Amino acid sequence: MGLGAMGDGRSYDAIVVGVGGMGSAAVYHLARRGLRVLGLERFDVPHEQGSSHGVTRIIRLAYYEHPSYVPLLRRAYQLWRELQSALGEQLLYITGSLDVGPSESEVVRGSKLSCDLHGIEHELIDAAEIGRRWPGYRLPRGHVALHQPEGGFLLPERCVVGHVTAAQAIGAEVRARERVLGWEPRGEGVRVRTDRAEYEAGRLLVTAGPWIQELVAPLRGLAQPERQVLAWLQPTRPEHFALGRFPVFNMLVDEGRFYGFPVFGIPGFKFGCYHHLGEQVDPDTMEREPNARDEALLRAFAERYFPEGAGPTMALKSCIFTNSPDEHFTIDLHPGLPQVVFASPCSGHGFKFCSVVGEILADLAIDGETRWNLDLFRAARFSSEKS
Ligand SMILES: Cc1cc2nc3c(=O)[nH]c(=O)nc-3n(C[C@H](O)[C@H](O)[C@H](O)COP(=O)(O)OP(=O)(O)OC[C@H]3O[C@@H](n4cnc5c(N)ncnc54)[C@H](O)[C@@H]3O)c2cc1C
């Protein structure tokens, strides 16, 4: 398929800027559709400077953020399973998921609504019963949980590597340690300038995560990077935090909204707090090294709600959310430049969707449209806030 490639070694049907979670999936889906694709990544493949690292990411069908994510989630599960079969490597682990909070909270009500609307198997359980079934949890009285058996986690670094490996096997090129400095429209295509070379392509897809505002002017002020910190603490009762004995969770408590996982990959119970300390940052200058304040906030949560998971610290890592003003994704064609597609699907909940977002980005780049309803994700929803 030709989308304006020039025929020399530096011309492509499509260039993807940023080969993290979303970009690696986009490279794969574009290559699957027969395009000559180049993925450009400023760091390594994979790396720990952006949003797609830290060993595990939750995937779940019960979606309190909005029920309209559920059809995308079903397709995302299907595509992750296809990818892991193609690679012969497990990327998805099913543990069940718990969405926990006061019974009238958005987390519980929203999860229940998405399950009811979409016929998703689920069960509502009270705090005492949760403690009996999964003794690692010590929930406040009055809290309830929606249990959904298909919840689980993905391995983000392996998913990035998996998409890149599968894409390379069908002809895609990926170049790491090559930073895109800028791009401009050129006829019906684009010219892309990096710190190593210049390229031309028929289509440009920008999936630059926390750096996307630098490269997509319409997203300036609408894709705000925020520093996050993850903790892994050694459980004093490891049997209560083992894979197969501990469902992933989202939990609304007095201290905020937290999420967590069974022990996997690092010898500790892993968890984090959505929006952590609320630090809006520049990803090039932010404090990368977790500090004592980060650790204290996270340890206090574990000591209260998972006391047998709050042993010695095993690891702390920083990571970056890229938040939109309403915390829904932004996926769209560039206004006025239909050869350019951008995707900023984060706000702390995007990874599980990478597989389906890759497919959507390929649709938008090739056909200018997709069968998926993107109304929730259009950039134009913010135009009144910008003016
Ligand atoms: C702590 C934490 C916990 C999370 N937990 C979950 C979870 O449990 N479940 C879930 O679904 N989601 C979760 N998320 C959100 C999810 O991880 C993100 O939505 C997802 O990783 C975003 O992927 P991305 O491709 O947009 O960004 P990234 O993976 O960061 O990719 C962007 C890439 O672009 C590259 N790049 C940027 N600028 C340039 C340039 N100029 N030239 C070349 N390359 C460039 C970057 O180096 C990077 O590799 C979490 C996020 C964090 C930070």
The ligand as an SDF file (V2000), in Angstrom:
LIG
                    3D

 53 58  0  0  0  0  0  0  0  0999 V2000
    2.4000    4.6740   37.6620 C   0  0  0  0  0  0  0  0  0  0  0  0
    1.4360    4.3630   36.5490 C   0  0  0  0  0  0  0  0  0  0  0  0
    0.4970    3.3560   36.7250 C   0  0  0  0  0  0  0  0  0  0  0  0
   -0.4180    3.0660   35.7180 C   0  0  0  0  0  0  0  0  0  0  0  0
   -1.2950    2.0310   35.8960 N   0  0  0  0  0  0  0  0  0  0  0  0
   -2.0960    1.6620   34.8770 C   0  0  0  0  0  0  0  0  0  0  0  0
   -2.8660    0.4690   34.9690 C   0  0  0  0  0  0  0  0  0  0  0  0
   -2.7920   -0.2530   35.9690 O   0  0  0  0  0  0  0  0  0  0  0  0
   -3.6410    0.1280   33.9120 N   0  0  0  0  0  0  0  0  0  0  0  0
   -3.7090    0.8810   32.7850 C   0  0  0  0  0  0  0  0  0  0  0  0
   -4.4500    0.5260   31.8790 O   0  0  0  0  0  0  0  0  0  0  0  0
   -2.9560    2.0150   32.6650 N   0  0  0  0  0  0  0  0  0  0  0  0
   -2.1580    2.4010   33.6640 C   0  0  0  0  0  0  0  0  0  0  0  0
   -1.3680    3.4990   33.5470 N   0  0  0  0  0  0  0  0  0  0  0  0
   -1.4650    4.3290   32.3380 C   0  0  0  0  0  0  0  0  0  0  0  0
   -0.6880    3.7220   31.1900 C   0  0  0  0  0  0  0  0  0  0  0  0
    0.5280    3.1680   31.6280 O   0  0  0  0  0  0  0  0  0  0  0  0
   -0.4770    4.7970   30.1260 C   0  0  0  0  0  0  0  0  0  0  0  0
   -1.7670    5.2090   29.6930 O   0  0  0  0  0  0  0  0  0  0  0  0
    0.2830    4.2740   28.9200 C   0  0  0  0  0  0  0  0  0  0  0  0
    1.4920    3.6810   29.3260 O   0  0  0  0  0  0  0  0  0  0  0  0
    0.5610    5.4430   27.9740 C   0  0  0  0  0  0  0  0  0  0  0  0
    1.2890    4.9730   26.8600 O   0  0  0  0  0  0  0  0  0  0  0  0
    1.8780    6.0030   25.8010 P   0  0  0  0  0  0  0  0  0  0  0  0
    2.3000    5.1920   24.6390 O   0  0  0  0  0  0  0  0  0  0  0  0
    0.9200    7.1190   25.5970 O   0  0  0  0  0  0  0  0  0  0  0  0
    3.1520    6.6530   26.5410 O   0  0  0  0  0  0  0  0  0  0  0  0
    4.6370    6.0560   26.6310 P   0  0  0  0  0  0  0  0  0  0  0  0
    4.6090    4.5890   26.8130 O   0  0  0  0  0  0  0  0  0  0  0  0
    5.4000    6.8960   27.5880 O   0  0  0  0  0  0  0  0  0  0  0  0
    5.1850    6.2830   25.1680 O   0  0  0  0  0  0  0  0  0  0  0  0
    5.5220    7.5390   24.6340 C   0  0  0  0  0  0  0  0  0  0  0  0
    6.8320    7.3340   23.9280 C   0  0  0  0  0  0  0  0  0  0  0  0
    7.1350    8.4490   23.1160 O   0  0  0  0  0  0  0  0  0  0  0  0
    8.5270    8.6260   23.1690 C   0  0  0  0  0  0  0  0  0  0  0  0
    8.8270    9.9830   22.7140 N   0  0  0  0  0  0  0  0  0  0  0  0
    8.4000   11.1320   23.2820 C   0  0  0  0  0  0  0  0  0  0  0  0
    8.8510   12.1930   22.5880 N   0  0  0  0  0  0  0  0  0  0  0  0
    9.5760   11.6940   21.5600 C   0  0  0  0  0  0  0  0  0  0  0  0
   10.2990   12.3080   20.5020 C   0  0  0  0  0  0  0  0  0  0  0  0
   10.3790   13.6480   20.3700 N   0  0  0  0  0  0  0  0  0  0  0  0
   10.9520   11.5000   19.6110 N   0  0  0  0  0  0  0  0  0  0  0  0
   10.8820   10.1460   19.7470 C   0  0  0  0  0  0  0  0  0  0  0  0
   10.2150    9.5300   20.7420 N   0  0  0  0  0  0  0  0  0  0  0  0
    9.5510   10.2840   21.6260 C   0  0  0  0  0  0  0  0  0  0  0  0
    8.8400    8.3880   24.6360 C   0  0  0  0  0  0  0  0  0  0  0  0
   10.1930    8.1580   24.8640 O   0  0  0  0  0  0  0  0  0  0  0  0
    7.9710    7.1790   24.9200 C   0  0  0  0  0  0  0  0  0  0  0  0
    8.6360    5.9540   24.6860 O   0  0  0  0  0  0  0  0  0  0  0  0
   -0.4230    3.8130   34.5210 C   0  0  0  0  0  0  0  0  0  0  0  0
    0.5340    4.8220   34.3520 C   0  0  0  0  0  0  0  0  0  0  0  0
    1.4750    5.0850   35.3330 C   0  0  0  0  0  0  0  0  0  0  0  0
    2.4950    6.1460   35.1030 C   0  0  0  0  0  0  0  0  0  0  0  0
  1  2  1  0
  2  3  1  0
  2 52  2  0
  3  4  2  0
  4  5  1  0
  4 50  1  0
  5  6  2  0
  6  7  1  0
  6 13  1  0
  7  8  2  0
  7  9  1  0
  9 10  1  0
 10 11  2  0
 10 12  1  0
 12 13  2  0
 13 14  1  0
 14 15  1  0
 14 50  1  0
 15 16  1  0
 16 17  1  0
 16 18  1  0
 18 19  1  0
 18 20  1  0
 20 21  1  0
 20 22  1  0
 22 23  1  0
 23 24  1  0
 24 25  2  0
 24 26  1  0
 24 27  1  0
 27 28  1  0
 28 29  2  0
 28 30  1  0
 28 31  1  0
 31 32  1  0
 32 33  1  0
 33 34  1  0
 33 48  1  0
 34 35  1  0
 35 36  1  0
 35 46  1  0
 36 37  1  0
 36 45  1  0
 37 38  2  0
 38 39  1  0
 39 40  1  0
 39 45  2  0
 40 41  1  0
 40 42  2  0
 42 43  1  0
 43 44  2  0
 44 45  1  0
 46 47  1  0
 46 48  1  0
 48 49  1  0
 50 51  2  0
 51 52  1  0
 52 53  1  0
M  END
$$$$
